[in-house]
Amino acid sequence: GDSVTQMEGPVTLSEEAFLTINCTYTATGYPSLFWYVQYPGEGLQLLLKATKADDKGSNKGFEATYRKETTSFHLEKGSVQVSDSAVYFCALRTQGGSEKLVFGKGTKLTVNP
Amino acid sequence: EPEVTQTPSHQVTQMGQEVILRCVPISNHLYFYWYRQILGQKVEFLVSFYNNEISEKSEIFDDQFSVERPDGSNFTLKIRSTKLEDSAMYFCASAYLGAKRETQYFGPGTRLLVL
């Protein structure tokens, strides 16, 4: 079945460091891909998405490119801030049926001042 | 900005007891979902609901689970006889229609602890 494999955490960075969180997927067809973020005590919020190959999703300085050839959707940010500390989830949306989301395990990011 | 809300935020129950987790989806959304996350594990799909019926359910969603939309605003998940392994964070999500359906909006979750 469809699955998402995400870089294990936790990840600890200093402010202004470069961030990469790796995400690869296995799916039939051409799923849509998502990054969700969960700040402490809050629900899952959509960070960015891409719906077809070579699309780049971006939001709040974060970017991810849908790479069909490597079945990847890595999350990057050039300069992280303390406020980016959160858990990041990569997910795909299955095609057909209820189009549920299939998630990775999540990566906890801590950014120190 | 409209948001999905969930109550309670935390619930502690004894094994074998029934629990009802409540969700208020965004008002014009038509697709509703429950997911759960056991501590340290992936967020897992449980069930989806559309047009007053279940549209898909996972293997986890056995006869002990049920969902209901009792009125125009609430969406509930009931666990009839809780087990220790039901301890998890439960997330409700809702989505609109058509191309916008692909964005599911999540609530803050209910942390369920079964003792």
Contacts between the chains, C-beta under 8 A, distances in Angstrom:
chain1	res1	chain2	res2	distance
A	32	B	102	5.3
A	36	B	106	7.4
A	41	B	108	7.3
A	42	B	108	5.6
A	43	B	4	7.0
A	43	B	6	7.8
A	43	B	91	6.6
A	43	B	106	4.3
A	43	B	107	5.0
A	43	B	108	4.0
A	43	B	109	5.9
A	44	B	43	7.5
A	44	B	91	6.5
A	44	B	93	7.8
A	44	B	106	3.9
A	45	B	106	7.2
A	46	B	103	5.8
A	46	B	104	7.8
A	46	B	105	7.5
A	49	B	102	7.3
A	49	B	103	7.2
A	51	B	102	7.1
A	89	B	43	6.4
A	91	B	43	7.8
A	93	B	102	5.5
A	97	B	55	7.0
A	97	B	56	5.1
A	98	B	31	7.3
A	98	B	33	7.6
A	98	B	48	3.5
A	98	B	50	7.1
A	98	B	55	4.4
A	98	B	56	3.8
A	99	B	101	6.8
A	99	B	102	6.9
A	100	B	33	6.7
A	100	B	45	4.4
A	100	B	48	5.9
A	100	B	56	6.4
A	101	B	33	7.8
A	101	B	35	7.4
A	101	B	43	7.8
A	101	B	45	6.7
A	101	B	93	7.8
A	101	B	104	6.1
A	102	B	45	7.0
A	103	B	35	7.8
A	103	B	42	5.3
A	103	B	43	4.0
A	103	B	44	7.5
A	104	B	42	6.6
A	105	B	41	6.8
A	105	B	42	4.9
A	106	B	42	7.6
A	106	B	43	7.4
